Amino acid sequence: MAGFVVNNYGSFPVVFVSGKGSTLTDRDGKSYIDFVAGIGVNCLGHGHPALVKAVQDQAQRALHVSNYYLSDRGLAFAEALLKATGMERVYFCNSGAEANEAAIKLARKYGWLASGSPAGTAQRHVIVTLEKSFHGRTIATLRATGQEVFHAPAFAPYPEGFRHIRAGDFGCLSTAFDDTVAALMIECVQGEGGVNPVDPAWVRAAAEAARNAGALVIADEVQTGMGRTGALLASESWGIEPDVVTLAKAIAGGIPAGACAFRGKARDVFVSGDHQSTFAGNPLVCACGLVVLQELTRPGFLSGVTQKGDAIKKTIASWNLPFIANIRGAGLMLGMDLVPDAMKSPKNARDVQTLCLNAGLCISTAGENTLRFLPPLVITGQEIDRGLAIFKTVLESL
Ligand SMILES: Cc1ncc(COP(=O)(O)O)c(C=O)c1O
């Protein structure tokens, strides 16, 4: 790809051609256990028969019809998603950043209405997010992201009206939410920021503070959603009832898609013309989304996700390696810190990721010294064992 595609990703020079279950194969025929799942996208793994069939069937029926009209798949998926999540309305889009942009726009309009629909900036317009959060790479979602590294001067100016608070800081809650705040936007487990599960008691207190101040609560479930943490939505198990939920990544099992779902006070804020997108929620996406929901809501599926995650954590902890610290996370969204100084020759997460790839294991990183595990939710015990065996061999060589 070098020379053809903008080198934005620093991609490894591995060219994948196919996959089955939780195994990928490159163009030289070498196979890899997939603990990345396209960064939490391929929840049903590769080549899942029901997903393949849905793509084939839908390609023969209609790939796209435009949002001038409704589609049977679009209506069916919207209904199923709302039923499964307890939300009341959905806006479909194409990615996580777009889902969050929609949520930010909705919150701003909510605040504008609450401020009496002024001609200029509404008094209630601030979006509160967390330090170490990640919400996307559009200009507004970069600004929402609570990490300085994402506010590079090269892309300035960024939009105003964002405030970052520290997860776990109960003290700041009394001052952070004043009558300028339109919404709190929160990840229950910060993914890109280092796989940091946020203390549920603090999440509930922050949501309550936001509500008491008249603001909306937005759960960014782009990474945590669709079963990743062992519940369909992480916000369910964290004990908050968000007014807005954003989803993407796994929502259609690998077909690019996102969603921003609303309820209660947020339900009717968007009206005709407020927000739109050409591809959003087309029949192909929605046919695949339906399959994902059907699989995820099968009895025992989500408890299986929790069991597999717990088993991975337990196995890694049992190795007792001095340079492994703090294995954490929920379901199959796990992080593990490396302590380079405790290694014979210090290596960071990217170095270990490279060694794993060479040895036939795809693994992700989340920061300088954090390895991240996001395997397909359908990964089998055998695939987990094979992946962990490769991982252990790599770690033992450090
Ligand atoms: C929590 C969260 N929000 C938003 C995004 C952005 O999603 P996308 O890359 O689909 O725009 C991500 C991507 O990693 C994410 O983890």
The ligand as a Gaussian input file, in Angstrom:
#p B3LYP/6-31G(d) Opt

LIG

0 1
 C      -15.270000       5.478000      22.571000
 C      -15.049000       5.827000      21.129000
 N      -15.771000       6.824000      20.598000
 C      -15.618000       7.180000      19.304000
 C      -14.719000       6.535000      18.494000
 C      -14.566000       6.941000      17.058000
 O      -15.119000       5.948000      16.256000
 P      -14.778000       5.916000      14.672000
 O      -13.351000       5.562000      14.540000
 O      -15.708000       4.872000      14.138000
 O      -15.097000       7.270000      14.141000
 C      -13.953000       5.494000      19.011000
 C      -12.959000       4.807000      18.170000
 O      -12.096000       4.127000      18.612000
 C      -14.128000       5.126000      20.369000
 O      -13.408000       4.150000      20.916000

